[in-house]
């Protein structure tokens, strides 16, 4: 028999402070990267906070100074996928369901996006009602560099910002500072990271805690984020990334003699050609989507292509396992990516139905844990 001390430590801390529900990602050595247990803990906490009339708002943050959340645990996904396990699909299905839950949450959901925010970390924050960046924020959707595509609703939120900024971010994986995250429409406020404890205390002490009151409380701490690196090249981005095929984007970059175009082309040439084409097609479909859920369902359906592809496993190997930063993409060029290679990502399949059932279960049932208590002080 094992004692309770043998149980693995919880990687999500759930508590309340006054009228504030707190969710803290507690895996700092792994940059708070998400596991399935963490996804489930967050969803359970949100359910309990919603049903508790004394909780007026939710605040989520990551422990440690390096990152809010660096995304999903892609090493585990890689290993499980190689072994033929269904665990990656389970993880993504529940993660995407959580993303939809956050976007539709009836109470203010405040995301403190301090440090690294990538991939799944964007899914935990960008869909929230109040999104805060700091001087340490480093935001990116780097999936095309590991043979994947921006998911967690990326084909929705990257197509709702100004011009073609989202297309640029999705294809290049560019890392953004705080000002550019706000410019891209992915955050609302900037504040100094050192004042986080004061903010949490202020939110916990609100006598009324609707969206307007929460916004006013955050605004009291807000400061200017500083210069935006992308602002001077906004027009270039819109002009060069307005096309509906990756080949046209490459051609536009190749015929442009600016330093920005040359650097951007060099960046794109290091990405998976297959991922670039999948990503752009998802983005263009997402631009015409009527809901986040539609985009999540399309992204979920495309996972069959990921699990069957060479590039995802090769990309994770090169970035995370061997760390040689030298992936061997297959196909190696854009010309080699035909409709045959793209078909597994876009052929209608039962996967979409499975995700829809997972998502719908949110509105039709609640875990008995809703009645559980949340630690408070």
C-alpha positions as CSV (number, residue, x, y, z in Angstrom):
1,X,0.0,0.0,0.0
2,X,1.2,3.5,-0.9
3,X,0.9,6.4,1.5
4,X,-0.7,9.6,0.2
5,X,2.7,11.1,0.2
6,X,3.6,8.8,-2.7
7,X,1.0,10.5,-5.0
8,X,2.5,12.8,-7.6
9,X,2.2,16.5,-6.7
10,X,-0.6,18.4,-8.2
11,X,0.5,20.6,-11.1
12,X,-2.5,22.9,-10.9
13,X,-3.2,24.8,-7.7
14,X,-6.8,25.9,-7.3
15,X,-7.8,28.3,-4.5
16,X,-10.0,31.2,-3.8
17,X,-9.2,34.6,-2.4
18,X,-12.3,36.6,-1.5
19,X,-14.6,36.7,-4.5
20,X,-11.7,35.6,-6.8
21,X,-11.2,32.1,-8.1
22,X,-7.5,31.4,-8.6
23,X,-5.9,28.8,-11.0
24,X,-2.1,28.5,-10.9
25,X,-0.2,26.4,-13.3
26,X,2.6,24.8,-11.1
27,X,5.0,23.1,-13.4
28,X,7.7,25.9,-13.7
29,X,10.6,23.6,-14.6
30,X,8.7,22.6,-17.7
31,X,7.6,26.2,-18.4
32,X,4.1,25.1,-17.1
33,X,3.6,23.0,-20.2
34,X,0.2,21.4,-20.2
35,X,-0.6,17.8,-19.4
36,X,-4.0,16.1,-19.7
37,X,-4.4,16.1,-15.9
38,X,-3.8,19.8,-15.9
39,X,-6.4,20.4,-18.6
40,X,-8.9,18.4,-16.5
41,X,-8.0,20.2,-13.3
42,X,-8.5,23.6,-15.0
43,X,-11.9,22.6,-16.4
44,X,-13.0,21.2,-13.1
45,X,-12.0,24.4,-11.3
46,X,-13.9,26.5,-13.8
47,X,-17.0,24.4,-13.4
48,X,-16.8,24.8,-9.6
49,X,-16.2,28.5,-9.8
50,X,-19.1,29.0,-12.2
51,X,-21.5,27.2,-10.0
52,X,-20.3,29.1,-6.8
53,X,-22.3,32.3,-6.6
54,X,-19.7,33.8,-4.2
55,X,-17.0,33.6,-6.9
56,X,-17.3,36.6,-9.2
57,X,-14.2,36.2,-11.4
58,X,-11.3,33.8,-12.3
59,X,-7.6,34.6,-12.5
60,X,-5.1,32.2,-14.1
61,X,-1.4,32.5,-14.0
62,X,1.8,30.4,-14.3
63,X,4.2,29.8,-11.4
64,X,7.8,30.9,-11.8
65,X,9.2,33.9,-13.7
66,X,10.0,32.2,-17.0
67,X,6.6,31.4,-18.4
68,X,2.8,31.5,-18.2
69,X,2.6,28.3,-20.3
70,X,4.8,27.1,-23.1
71,X,2.1,24.9,-24.6
72,X,1.3,21.2,-24.6
73,X,3.8,18.6,-23.5
74,X,4.9,17.8,-27.1
75,X,7.5,15.3,-26.0
76,X,4.8,13.1,-24.4
77,X,2.6,13.6,-27.4
78,X,5.5,12.5,-29.7
79,X,6.2,9.4,-27.7
80,X,2.6,8.4,-27.3
81,X,2.0,8.9,-31.0
82,X,5.0,6.8,-32.0
83,X,3.7,4.1,-29.7
84,X,0.3,4.2,-31.5
85,X,-1.5,5.4,-28.3
86,X,-4.8,7.4,-28.5
87,X,-3.5,9.6,-25.7
88,X,-2.6,12.5,-28.0
89,X,-6.1,12.6,-29.4
90,X,-7.6,12.5,-25.9
91,X,-5.4,15.4,-24.8
92,X,-6.2,17.6,-27.8
93,X,-9.9,16.8,-27.6
94,X,-10.1,17.9,-24.0
95,X,-7.8,20.8,-24.5
96,X,-9.9,22.2,-27.4
97,X,-13.0,21.7,-25.4
98,X,-11.4,23.8,-22.6
99,X,-10.5,26.5,-25.1
100,X,-14.2,26.7,-26.1
101,X,-15.2,26.7,-22.5
102,X,-12.9,29.7,-21.7
103,X,-14.3,31.7,-24.6
104,X,-17.9,31.1,-23.5
105,X,-17.2,31.5,-19.7
106,X,-20.0,33.6,-18.1
107,X,-17.7,35.2,-15.5
108,X,-14.7,37.4,-16.1
109,X,-11.7,35.3,-16.9
110,X,-8.4,37.1,-16.3
111,X,-5.2,35.6,-17.9
112,X,-1.9,37.0,-16.6
113,X,0.4,36.3,-19.7
114,X,3.7,36.8,-18.0
115,X,6.8,35.2,-19.6
116,X,6.6,32.6,-22.3
117,X,3.1,32.1,-23.9
118,X,3.1,29.6,-26.7
119,X,0.8,27.2,-28.4
120,X,-1.5,25.7,-25.7
121,X,-0.6,28.7,-23.4
122,X,-2.3,30.9,-26.0
123,X,-5.4,28.7,-25.8
124,X,-5.5,29.3,-22.0
125,X,-5.2,33.0,-22.3
126,X,-6.2,34.6,-25.7
127,X,-9.8,33.3,-25.4
128,X,-10.3,35.0,-22.0
129,X,-12.2,38.2,-21.4
130,X,-9.3,40.1,-19.8
131,X,-5.8,39.4,-21.1
132,X,-2.7,41.0,-19.5
133,X,0.9,41.0,-20.8
134,X,4.0,42.2,-19.1
135,X,7.5,43.3,-19.9
136,X,8.5,39.6,-19.8
137,X,5.9,38.4,-22.2
138,X,7.2,36.4,-25.2
139,X,4.3,35.2,-27.3
140,X,4.5,32.9,-30.3
141,X,2.6,30.2,-32.3
142,X,5.7,28.3,-33.4
143,X,4.0,25.1,-34.7
144,X,5.2,25.3,-38.3
145,X,8.7,24.7,-37.0
146,X,7.8,21.3,-35.6
147,X,5.7,20.0,-38.4
148,X,2.4,21.0,-36.8
149,X,-0.1,24.0,-37.3
150,X,-1.3,26.7,-34.9
151,X,-4.2,25.0,-33.1
152,X,-6.2,25.8,-29.9
153,X,-8.4,28.0,-32.0
154,X,-5.5,29.7,-33.8
155,X,-7.3,29.6,-37.1
156,X,-10.0,31.8,-35.3
157,X,-8.0,34.3,-33.2
158,X,-5.2,34.8,-35.7
159,X,-7.7,35.8,-38.3
160,X,-9.6,38.3,-36.2
161,X,-6.7,40.8,-35.8
162,X,-5.6,43.7,-38.1
163,X,-4.7,42.9,-41.7
164,X,-2.5,39.9,-42.3
165,X,-0.6,40.0,-39.0
166,X,-2.1,36.7,-38.0
167,X,-1.1,35.0,-41.2
168,X,2.5,36.3,-40.7
169,X,2.6,35.1,-37.1
170,X,1.1,31.7,-37.9
171,X,3.5,31.0,-40.8
172,X,6.7,32.4,-39.3
173,X,6.3,31.6,-35.6
174,X,7.6,35.1,-34.8
175,X,8.1,35.8,-31.1
176,X,6.3,38.9,-30.0
177,X,6.8,41.2,-27.1
178,X,4.0,42.8,-25.1
179,X,3.3,45.7,-27.4
180,X,3.0,43.5,-30.5
181,X,0.7,41.1,-28.7
182,X,-1.6,44.0,-28.0
183,X,-1.2,45.3,-31.6
184,X,-2.2,41.9,-32.9
185,X,-5.4,41.9,-30.8
186,X,-4.3,39.0,-28.6
187,X,-4.1,41.0,-25.3
188,X,-5.8,44.0,-23.8
189,X,-3.6,45.4,-21.1
190,X,0.1,45.8,-20.2
191,X,1.4,46.0,-16.6
192,X,4.6,45.5,-14.7
193,X,5.1,41.9,-13.7
194,X,6.2,42.9,-10.2
195,X,2.7,44.2,-9.4
196,X,0.9,41.0,-10.0
197,X,0.4,40.3,-6.3
198,X,-1.2,43.7,-5.9
199,X,-3.5,43.0,-8.8
200,X,-4.6,39.7,-7.4
201,X,-5.4,41.4,-4.1
202,X,-7.3,44.2,-5.8
203,X,-9.4,41.7,-7.7
204,X,-10.1,39.6,-4.7
205,X,-11.3,42.7,-2.8
206,X,-13.8,43.9,-5.3
207,X,-17.3,44.1,-3.9
208,X,-18.8,44.0,-7.3
209,X,-17.0,42.0,-9.9
210,X,-18.6,42.2,-13.4
211,X,-16.6,42.7,-16.5
212,X,-16.5,46.5,-16.2
213,X,-15.3,46.4,-12.6
214,X,-12.6,43.9,-13.4
215,X,-11.5,46.0,-16.4
216,X,-11.3,49.1,-14.2
217,X,-9.3,47.3,-11.6
218,X,-6.8,46.1,-14.2
219,X,-6.6,49.5,-15.8
220,X,-5.4,51.0,-12.5
221,X,-2.2,49.0,-12.9
222,X,-1.9,49.4,-16.7
223,X,1.1,51.0,-18.3
224,X,2.3,51.7,-21.8
225,X,3.9,48.5,-23.3
226,X,6.6,50.4,-25.2
227,X,7.4,50.3,-28.9
228,X,6.0,47.7,-31.3
229,X,8.5,46.0,-33.5
230,X,5.9,45.1,-36.1
231,X,4.2,48.5,-36.4
232,X,6.8,49.8,-38.9
233,X,6.3,46.8,-41.2
234,X,2.5,46.5,-41.0
235,X,2.0,47.6,-44.6
236,X,4.7,45.2,-45.8
237,X,3.1,42.3,-44.0
238,X,-0.3,43.0,-45.4
239,X,1.1,43.3,-48.9
240,X,3.3,40.2,-48.8
241,X,0.9,37.9,-46.9
242,X,-2.4,38.7,-48.6
243,X,-2.3,35.6,-50.9
244,X,-4.2,32.4,-50.5
245,X,-1.3,30.1,-51.4
246,X,2.1,29.7,-49.8
247,X,3.7,29.7,-53.3
248,X,2.4,33.2,-53.9
249,X,3.6,34.4,-50.6
250,X,7.1,33.0,-51.3
251,X,7.1,34.6,-54.8
252,X,6.1,38.0,-53.3
253,X,9.0,37.8,-50.7
254,X,11.5,36.7,-53.4
255,X,10.8,39.7,-55.6
256,X,10.9,42.2,-52.7
257,X,14.3,43.6,-52.0
258,X,13.7,44.9,-48.4
259,X,15.6,43.5,-45.5
260,X,12.3,42.5,-43.9
261,X,11.3,40.4,-46.9
262,X,14.7,38.7,-47.1
263,X,14.7,37.8,-43.4
264,X,11.1,36.6,-43.5
265,X,11.8,34.4,-46.5
266,X,14.8,32.8,-44.8
267,X,12.6,32.1,-41.8
268,X,9.9,30.5,-43.8
269,X,12.4,28.3,-45.7
270,X,13.3,26.6,-42.5
271,X,9.7,25.6,-41.7
272,X,7.9,22.4,-42.7
273,X,6.6,23.0,-46.3
274,X,3.7,20.7,-45.4
275,X,2.9,22.6,-42.2
276,X,3.0,25.9,-44.1
277,X,0.4,24.8,-46.6
278,X,-1.9,23.2,-43.9
279,X,-1.6,26.3,-41.8
280,X,-2.5,28.7,-44.5
281,X,-5.5,26.6,-45.6
282,X,-6.8,26.5,-42.0
283,X,-6.4,30.2,-41.6
284,X,-8.3,31.0,-44.8
285,X,-11.1,28.7,-43.8
286,X,-11.0,30.2,-40.3
287,X,-11.4,33.7,-41.7
288,X,-14.8,32.8,-43.0
289,X,-15.8,30.7,-40.0
290,X,-18.9,31.8,-38.0
291,X,-17.6,30.6,-34.6
292,X,-14.5,29.5,-32.6
293,X,-16.1,26.1,-32.3
294,X,-16.1,25.6,-36.0
295,X,-12.4,26.4,-36.1
296,X,-11.6,24.0,-33.3
297,X,-13.6,21.2,-35.0
298,X,-11.6,21.7,-38.2
299,X,-8.3,21.8,-36.3
300,X,-9.3,18.7,-34.4
301,X,-10.2,16.9,-37.6
302,X,-6.8,17.8,-39.1
303,X,-5.0,15.9,-36.3
304,X,-5.3,12.6,-38.2
305,X,-2.9,14.1,-40.7
306,X,-0.5,15.1,-37.9
307,X,-0.5,11.6,-36.4
308,X,0.2,10.1,-39.8
309,X,2.8,12.6,-40.9
310,X,6.6,12.3,-40.9
311,X,7.1,16.0,-40.2
312,X,5.5,16.2,-36.7
313,X,7.7,13.5,-35.3
314,X,10.8,14.8,-37.1
315,X,10.1,18.3,-36.0
316,X,9.8,17.4,-32.3
317,X,12.9,15.2,-32.6
318,X,14.9,18.1,-34.0
319,X,13.6,20.7,-31.5
320,X,13.1,18.8,-28.3
321,X,14.7,15.4,-28.3
322,X,18.0,15.6,-30.2
323,X,17.9,19.4,-30.3
324,X,20.0,19.5,-33.4
325,X,17.6,22.2,-34.9
326,X,18.1,20.4,-38.3
327,X,14.8,18.7,-39.2
328,X,14.6,16.8,-42.5
329,X,11.2,17.7,-43.8
330,X,9.3,15.3,-46.1
331,X,8.4,16.6,-48.6
332,X,11.4,18.9,-48.5
333,X,10.0,21.6,-50.8
334,X,6.7,23.3,-51.4
335,X,6.5,21.8,-54.9
336,X,6.5,18.3,-53.3
337,X,3.4,19.1,-51.2
338,X,0.5,18.0,-53.3
339,X,-3.2,17.5,-52.6
340,X,-2.3,13.9,-51.8
341,X,-0.2,15.0,-48.8
342,X,-2.8,17.5,-47.7
343,X,-5.8,15.2,-48.0
344,X,-5.4,13.5,-44.5
345,X,-5.7,16.9,-42.9
346,X,-8.9,18.0,-44.6
347,X,-10.9,14.9,-45.5
348,X,-14.2,14.9,-43.4
349,X,-14.1,12.2,-40.9
350,X,-15.6,10.9,-37.7
351,X,-13.0,12.9,-35.6
352,X,-15.0,16.0,-36.0
353,X,-18.1,14.3,-34.7
354,X,-16.1,12.9,-31.7
355,X,-14.9,16.4,-30.8
356,X,-18.4,17.9,-31.2
357,X,-19.7,15.3,-28.7
358,X,-16.9,16.2,-26.3
359,X,-17.6,19.9,-26.6
360,X,-21.4,19.4,-26.3
361,X,-20.9,17.5,-23.1
362,X,-19.9,20.7,-21.4
363,X,-23.4,22.1,-21.7
364,X,-25.3,18.9,-20.9
365,X,-23.5,17.6,-17.8
366,X,-21.5,18.7,-14.9
367,X,-19.1,16.6,-12.8
368,X,-20.3,15.8,-9.3
369,X,-17.1,17.5,-8.2
370,X,-18.9,20.8,-8.8
371,X,-20.1,20.5,-5.2
372,X,-16.6,20.1,-3.9
373,X,-15.0,22.8,-1.8
374,X,-12.1,25.0,-3.0
375,X,-9.3,25.9,-0.6
376,X,-9.6,29.5,0.7
377,X,-8.1,31.9,3.0
